Amino acid sequence: MREKRKFIRFDISLKTDYVLQRDPKVERTGVTRDVSAGGIQLLTEESLNVGDKLELKCFIPEALNPAHLNGIVLWSKIVSTGKKPSYSAGIEFKDIEEDNKNTFLKFLCELMYRKIGKK
């Protein structure tokens, strides 16, 4: 089967704060399931809707400050039910703040180097 994704994905958990761009704006926290240069899969405690716009802060190991990104929800699904349901959403990046691009892309390059180095 041929891979259709534009970017390599890395299975890594990063704490990510996000703000839904709707009223009222409330900051929540999720965790990435995978990360790429084009977007993330985000695990949350609330359901996100396709088309929701988000401001994201991804906390990158060893970085002094989180990477600030803007994204849009492409898909969303429930991953577990029960007393505390959890959800998963695919977020496509629309913008990365200029001063954060180097930090975020350097982090992805280091992940790529580690992956290639293991082969």
ChimeraX attribute file (.defattr): number of C-alpha atoms within 10 A of each C-alpha:
attribute: neighborCount
match mode: 1-to-1
recipient: residues
	/A:1	3
	/A:2	4
	/A:3	7
	/A:4	6
	/A:5	9
	/A:6	9
	/A:7	12
	/A:8	13
	/A:9	19
	/A:10	17
	/A:11	13
	/A:12	15
	/A:13	17
	/A:14	18
	/A:15	19
	/A:16	21
	/A:17	18
	/A:18	24
	/A:19	17
	/A:20	18
	/A:21	14
	/A:22	10
	/A:23	6
	/A:24	8
	/A:25	10
	/A:26	10
	/A:27	13
	/A:28	14
	/A:29	17
	/A:30	21
	/A:31	20
	/A:32	21
	/A:33	19
	/A:34	18
	/A:35	20
	/A:36	20
	/A:37	16
	/A:38	16
	/A:39	21
	/A:40	23
	/A:41	25
	/A:42	24
	/A:43	25
	/A:44	21
	/A:45	16
	/A:46	15
	/A:47	15
	/A:48	21
	/A:49	14
	/A:50	15
	/A:51	13
	/A:52	15
	/A:53	22
	/A:54	23
	/A:55	18
	/A:56	24
	/A:57	19
	/A:58	20
	/A:59	19
	/A:60	17
	/A:61	11
	/A:62	9
	/A:63	11
	/A:64	9
	/A:65	13
	/A:66	19
	/A:67	22
	/A:68	21
	/A:69	22
	/A:70	19
	/A:71	23
	/A:72	22
	/A:73	21
	/A:74	17
	/A:75	16
	/A:76	19
	/A:77	15
	/A:78	16
	/A:79	12
	/A:80	12
	/A:81	9
	/A:82	6
	/A:83	6
	/A:84	8
	/A:85	13
	/A:86	16
	/A:87	18
	/A:88	23
	/A:89	24
	/A:90	22
	/A:91	25
	/A:92	21
	/A:93	20
	/A:94	13
	/A:95	14
	/A:96	17
	/A:97	11
	/A:98	11
	/A:99	10
	/A:100	15
	/A:101	15
	/A:102	13
	/A:103	18
	/A:104	21
	/A:105	14
	/A:106	12
	/A:107	16
	/A:108	18
	/A:109	13
	/A:110	11
	/A:111	16
	/A:112	14
	/A:113	11
	/A:114	11
	/A:115	11
	/A:116	9
	/A:117	8
	/A:118	6
	/A:119	5
